[in-house]
Amino acid sequence: MNLPRLLVLLLWLVLLALLFQRDILVQRLELRESEILSRSRETSFSGVYFQNQRIGYVKSRLAPTADDLFLLEQEALLRLNILGQIHPIHLQVSARLTPASLLRDFHFRMTSPLYRTEAKGRVEGREVIFSLDSGKGVINDRIILAAAPYLATNRRAYLLAQEPEVGRKIKIPYFDPLSLAGQDTVVEYRGLDKVVIHGRIHNLHRFTESFSGVRINSWLDEQGKVIKEESPAGFVFLAEPEFRATDIPSAGPEILTAVAVPLSGKMPDDLATRPTMRYRLQLPAEGIFDLAGGRQQWDGNWLTIRRETINPQAIPCSGREAELQATPYIQSDDPAITALARQITAGITTWPDKLAALSAWVYDNLEKRPVLGIPDARTVLANKIGDCNEHAALFAALARAVGLPTRIAAGVYFTNNAFYYHAWNEVCLDREWLSVDPTFKQLPADLTHLRFVVGETKEMVRIGALLNQLQISTQEE
């Protein structure tokens, strides 16, 4: 199994969930939406397509409750072709909304082979208080947002409440129950489009949403119903009757190969020994990436990767508290993780040797299989199964537990004559970030690891801007 390709499973799932949530996550508008909500009580369906083949559906329903609120219920069922095997994914959201579409509380579930997660939360002013249950423990946390979070339905008449002007932009604060984070997005009206769907021409209002460089396109009819929606990850939602949306004839094309980045040129024969490697990148204009820093130098066109050396007496960087702290997904303070980290490094006196021992343990003890879910270290340790995302999360927790400032890096890695999306780690020693790939037991990582993003799940979505947009070439052309 080719593990570098499996980062895209996490990325694809996050982007798909964000698109799924476009039916419920919405801008802050000074509108009275109770009338709109009251007209949106029917159950609606959307087919989910990947490369023109239906691979799943979304079902949505909104209904008033006895306490003058509205209950929104959504579920999505997907069948993904991953390395020739069919993987079903089930997403569910249940949320109560005020007549003004403010979120009151929510319940989110996701299940897939080898993974499940469940999150519950409530809103108090600008604060979201929630619990996260991955099946191996419950995490309680809270976040404070810039504004009270809003939810809406897949009928967005509020966007057409006033005569829309081409080019008009609106900033939207929203809450994402998958990554349990708040983020702003920008909606822009692009005018009327003629769109052909199932052989029928529709004259629809087109809107684009942009967040972290990822662009989602939506087409609405005159009543504000979403007829079509698409994202750069390669999937499309189409409003359809139930009998059509729920008819899933196949799982569609293999998704990992479909988003691989071909190389223009060739890799040099001395790649394993040369001190640096240069890549020419063509990037989307709106992308926000972490290309410079550590072993990487970026001049706006060329990315230079430097081969790292490790000082045997190197010590952890000071002043990197953020990369030492436990997070909801990197539970470096969990008793089982701290005990294991101490056990692995017992008797080892130098920090580079501790680093190598931790990386080797993760490589040797995790069964390398795709896991469709948001990784957290405690669950990975309990299951001992995962792809590059699980390797990176567990390694980060173990390294932080012994005092090594560690972060997750994500980008692409070259294998099988193409670049595939991949995740690995960086550890700070002697005031320098050192790359380490526990999936392949590489310390440091080789020169074909190109980092684009640093951070956890909520940051990984930035890679979505690269899908079907990134081009890579070498000087060896």
Phi, psi and omega in degrees: 000140185264093187296328181302330183289349192273352172302325184296338176298313177295312180300313181299319181293317179297314180295321179296318179295322177297319177293318175305320183278352176300338177287349182228345184257133195211166181291163174271108182236141178276070181230152172268110187257003185300323179292319177298315180298318184293339179269004188243041188273347185284158174280134179236157182230148173227136172276143178254125185241146171228119185049051174069013176241133181286126182239001180175188180210163174235134178244131182229142177212138178233132182213147178289153178247171183290340183259029174065026173250182176233136179258120177256128178233128178225147171214148178230138175237127182230147174235108186256137175268108182238111181054037176085359178248146181271126180239112177279143175231137179234121177245139178221138174227131171233125184218144173257134183240151171280166177302338177268009177076011173290143177286129176261310177200167183209161176217117184240136177227144172219131177230143176205171178305129176072007185206145169209151175214151181216131179231137176232143180200166176222160183246132174232101185066240178264004186257134175251120181251125189214164171233145181236124181241112179264006184093346180240016180148160182247133177251128175252131184205174177208149175228151177250125183260165179291332179210162177301134184285143180248147170233156177215186181253179177282008170251107189251054180298338179298332178288341180248010184298324173248153181303113184289144177250134180301130180094350180292132182240144178226133177274138186234120169273133180218165176242134182252109182288349176283307179270355180055051182217156174257149181202147176271146171229162181240127178255132179234135177275128184250002178098188180274139179234143169268118185237131178264120179231120181052042176081002181245136180273128177243138173260104193236153174279126181257131174236147172242142175241135182231127174214129181054034179083355179270130183247127176244133179255137179229144177236123184246146173276184185294338178271001179087008178281137179284118180264325181213146178209141182214157179225166181291348179288351175101007178248154186227139173255133176233129175295126185215159172293158185304316185298328180277316184297324184271359176272101184250093186289333182203174178268003176077190182294159176292120194283333185288314178295327185297334183249011176296153182257115179291153177262128172268118187106203181215159176280142180290154180292335183260026184303325185290343185238345185290151185283332180218163175219137182246137178231135173268126184246137167248119190243155172294144186297328187267001184291149176240109189230157179256071187273330183261146177119154183066230182276000185255137174235130185234126181249012181099343176226316184249136175254122179254126177255126181260134175290129184269150171240153184244123175287120183302337181255018182299150179234159180298148177293147172265162177074019180245051184298324182299325181272009173248345186282151172284147176231171179303334182253340177243086189272070184290348178262005178294134184304319180294323180288317179294322179295317179295318180300317178295322180295316182296323186262004182301131178081354179269128189261335183256149182292319176300325178289325175297316178302314180296321181293319179295316179297318180295322181295315179298316179299317186283336192249355176258124173290128189271095180220149179291135177234119182270090180182177178270115188285142167226147191298319183297318178292320179299316180297322180291320184271331182053041178222140174168172175256203186298328180295316179292320177302314183293320181293314181293317179300317180301318180293316180295317181293317178297326183296334179259005175099016177262114177299122188221143176223167179261132176247149179217146180180231180229159181219139186271127175198150179053041173066023176203166175263129178243151182289140190208157176232144177211201184228163170226136181239137183267115176229136178050045176064019178230142175276123182252131181280143175213133182242096181290343177294325182244006179058045179255122179218101359282173177291153183285177188282002177261005172275113178250112183275133175242335186218143171239131177140188182261201190306315183294338176273332183300334183299339179297334178294337180303332178295339182277337187300126182064012179238332185284135173232137183230131175224165181237171174286345183273058184256000000 
